[in-house]
Amino acid sequence: MSSFATELEEQPDALHRLLDAVESDLHAVGPLAAQLRAGRFRRVILTGMGGSYCAVYPASLYLLSHGVTALPLPAGELFHHAPAALDPDTLLIAVSQSGASVETRRAVEEGPRPGAIIGVTNDPDSPIARASDVIIPLRAGYEATVSSKTYTSSLAAMHLLARVLLGEPPEPHISALRRTADTLREALPVWQAAAREMVEKLDGVQTRIFLGRGPSFASAMAGALVTKECAKVPTEGMNGAEYRHGPVEISGPDVALVIFGGPAHTRANARRLAADMAGLGARVVFLGAPAVDAPGVLNVAVDSPDDWLLPILEIVPAQCFAAALAAHRGLQVGHFYHGKKITVEE
């Protein structure tokens, strides 16, 4: 078994390790949360790169949905093109699994000093952790290859952080995340088998696109990223609402669409898109529930009682697909051929 496959299966345990210790970390966020609710901070900027940037998106949407001005920005854009946003009225949340990603590190070390920095990282002794006023350690354990357990742990940490910033008690959310980790553990063998079906269905296509809406847009971005990193094939992550605005013109047998069902209030749109695109001949996989009853759609069941927790679950079948596709192509699963685990050069 490859390191990536092993780390993929460690995700439930990694989530439980985070949840066992995170309550005291969240307690340290309390004073900053009180300042945010009192109007001391006019905005929250959430930043990271790669998978870490994908992981901030659901939390930014949750804050926005509750009236907080929350801006997700890639750290490279923030540092080079929007440093003026790092003013004393800004609460910066910097996510880096390694705590050493070059752009995120430069944003917190060399950019203007914001009002406060919360660092979310798997390495509490890292440069980004040292530059932060408060840190949320992921406690995911050592990760050697393409991000899996650090990504799902980042999603869980950001889920909790967003709610604590709004003054919600963390305990019920921690309990819900524990149930999510247990669901992941139970479903993992099913998703691994489904990944092999996905590889068979999508074999030989020229174009692969992951589509998701709301918090599941993070899954579309991260699913495409892990497929590129692991299987070494060009793959695009796109907001599901954008697909009919032009990209629909490429739909056909050479196009694979992996569509996340996503939140309840837009799930009908995602289901209709899956059926319509399969009708145009595209090879369609639907990750969600209930299943899409349309010819040509491969359904992979993913469900949660909380739409905001879906990204933690639905990324896992995408990870399994990336690993299975890499193996199908004869690659060393999870191996970096051109890059490195930690990006330290722009």
N, C-alpha and C positions, 0 to 999 in steps of 0.2 A: 504494500500500500504506500502511495506517495505521501510526502509530508503534507501536501495540500489536502488530500483526502482525510488524513488523520486529524488535521486541524479543523476541517469542516465538521467532523463528527464530535469534536470537543466543544462545539458552540453551546449546547445546553449547560454543561458544567461551567463554562466561562461566564455565562449569564448569571448563574446562581452565585458564583464567587463575587461578582459585582454587587448583586442584590444583598448578599450577606453583610456587606460592609458599607454600602453607599449611604445609609441613613445619616451617619455622623458627618460624612462629606457634605451632604445636602444641608445639614444644620449650619455649616460654615457659610453657606450661600445666603442665609437668612437676612443679614444686614444689607446686603446688596439688593435682595429682593424687596425689602422694605423701602429702600431708596428709589427703586424703579417705580413702585406703586405710588410713592409720594411725589413723583415728578422730578426727582433729582436727575435722572437720566432721561433724555428726550428720545433716545433711540437705542436699539440693541443691534449690533452687527455680529453676524455669525459667519465665521470664516474657516477655511481649511483648503486642502487640495486633494484631488483624486477622490478616493472613497470617503475620506474625512469630510470633503465638501458635500458629497451626496448625503452624508449622515446628518448634516445640519438642516436639510430642507424641510422635513416634517415638523421639526421644532419651530422653525421660522414661520411656517403656515399656522401652527397652533397659536403662537403669540399674536400673529396678525389677526387671526379670527377672534381674538379677545381684545382687540383694540390697541395692541402694542405695536409701535413702529419698529418692525424687525426686518432687517435687510440681510439676506444671504449673499455673500460676495466671495468669489475665489480669492485666496490670499494674494496671489500674484497681481490681480487687478486692484485689490485694496491697497497694497503697498506701492505699486508703481503709478496708478492712475486715479486713486481716490483717497490719498492720505489725509486730506482735510477733514474727512469724516471721522478721523480719530481725534476727536476733541474732548474736552472735559465733560461734555454732556452725553458721551457715548459709553455704553457698557459693551465691551468686546468679549465675545466668546470664541476662543481659538481652539479648534479641534485638530489634533495631529496624533495619529496612532503611535508614531515613534517619538513624538515630541521634538523632532529635529528636522522636519521637512523645511527645505530652504526658504520658500516664500513665506510660510507661516512664521517661521523663526524670525525672518527679517521684519515682518509686520509688527511683531511684539517687541523685538529688541531695538530696531532701528527707526521704526515709524514714530510719529508723534504719540505721546503718551495719552491714552484715553482716560476717562474717569476711573475705570477699573477693568481688570482682565480676569476672566474665568478660563482656566486652561483645562481641557479634557484630553487626557493622554494615557497611554499604556505604560509610560515610563515617568514616574513621579520625580526622578532625578534629572530629567531632560532639560535642555535650555528653555523650552517653552513653559515647562512647569515652573522653573526658577523665576521666569519673568512674570508669572501670574500672581494675582492677589489671592485667588482661591483656586484649588485644583480639584478635579474629580478624576481620581485614578480608575482606569478601566479594569485592572486586575485580570486581564484576559489570559495572562501567561505568555510564554515565549511563542512567537509566530515567525516561522522561517520563510514562508513563501507568500504567494498572492493573498491579500487580506480576506479573511473570512470571519473568524471569531472576534477580531478587533473591530470589524465593521458592525456586526450585530450588537456587540457591547457598546459601541459608540451610539448606535441608534437608541439603545435602552437608556444610556446615561443622558442623552439629549431629551428623550421623552420625559424623564424625571425632572431634569433641570428646568424645562419650560414650564412645568406645572408648579414647581416650587417658586419660580420667579413670579407667578401669578397669585401666590399665597395659598395654593392648594396643599393640603396635607399629603406627604409622600406615601404614607402607609398603604392606602388602598391601591395606589399605582404600583408599588413594589409587589403587592400580592398578585395583581393582574399580570405583571411581568413574570412572576414565578410560574403562573399557569401557562403563560406563553412559552416559556422555556421548556416546560414539560410537554406541551403540544408539539414543539419542535422535535423533541427527542422521539416521541411516538411516530411522528410523520416522516422522519428522515429516511427510513428504509423504503417507504412508499415513493418518496420523491426521487431517491436514487434509481429506483426501477423506472419511474416516469422519465427521468433524464435520458435513459437509453432509448426510450420510445421517441423522445424529442429529437435525438440525434438522427435516428432512422428517418423520421418524417422530414426533417429539414436538411438532409444530406444533399449536397450538390448545388445549393442555391448560391446566387451571386451576391445577394444583399440580405443582411439580417438587421432587423429593427426591433428594439424593445420599446413598448408604449405604456405609459401610465399617467394617471391624473391624481391631483391632490397629493397626499403623502406618498402615494404609490409612484409618483414621478421620480422620487428618489430611487425606487427599485428599478425603474427603467434605465436611469443613468448608471446605477451601480451594476445592474445586470449586463449592460453593454460593456462596461469597463472590465468586469471580471472575465467576460468572454474574450475580449481583445487581449488581456494580459495572459490568460491561461491557455486559450485555444489558438491564439495568434491569427485570428481572422477579423477583417474589418467589420465592425458592428456599430450601429448608431443607437443612442438612447434619445427618446423624443417624448415630449408631452403629448398624451393621447389626443387632446383636442386639436393639435396642430396637423394631424395626419391628413385630414380631408382638405386642408388648405394648401394644396399643391402636391405633396408627396404621394397622394392617392394615385396620381398618374403613372407611377411605376409599378402598381400592383399587378401581379401575375405570377406564373409558376416559378420564376426565378427569384421571388421575394419571399422571405420568411418574416412573419410578424409574431412576436411574443407579446401578448397583450395581458396586462395585469387588470383584474377586475376592479380593484381599488374600492374607494369609499361607496357607501350605499347610495348616496344621492346622485352619483354619476355612473353607477355600475351599469345601468340600463344602456347608457351611451357606449360603454366599453363592450358590452355584450352585442349590441347592434353592429358596432364596428367590426367585431370578430366575424359575425355572420356575413356581413356585406362583403368583407375583403376575401373571405373564403369563396363567396359566390363569384368573385372576379378571378379566382384561380390561385390566389396567394396561399402559401402554406402557413396555416394559422395555429398557434398554440394559445389557449386561454388559461391563465393562472388565476383561479378564483372559484367562487361558488355563488349561485348554483351553476351547473354546467350549461354551456351554450348548445342548444339542440339544433345544430345546423350541419349539413354535410361538409366534411373536410376539416372540421375543427377538432383538434386534439385537446381534450380538457384535462387539466391537472388541478385537483381540488386543493384550495388554500382558503381558510376561513378563520375569522376571529370575531368575537362579540364586540370588539372595539376597533373601529376603522383605523385609529391612530397606531395600533399595534401591528397592523397588517405588514408594514415594511420589514419587520423583524422576521416574519415567517416567509413572506413571498420571495425574498431574496435567496432563500436556501435552495429551492428547486432550480433557480437560475445558476447558483454556484455549482450544483450537481451537474447541470447541463454543460457548463463550461469545462468541468473536469472530464466528463464523459466524451465531449467533443475533442478535447486535447488528446485523450487516449486513442480515440478513433483515428485521429490524424497521425498517430505514431510519435507524439511528442512526450517529453518528460513533463508530467503534469505539475503545473505550478512553478516551473523553472523559468527564471528570467534569462533570456538569451541576449538582450541588448541593454536592459536597465538593471536597477538594483532594488532591493527591498525598500531602502530609504533613499529618497531623492534629495541630494545635497548640493546639486548644481543646477542653475537655471539654464 
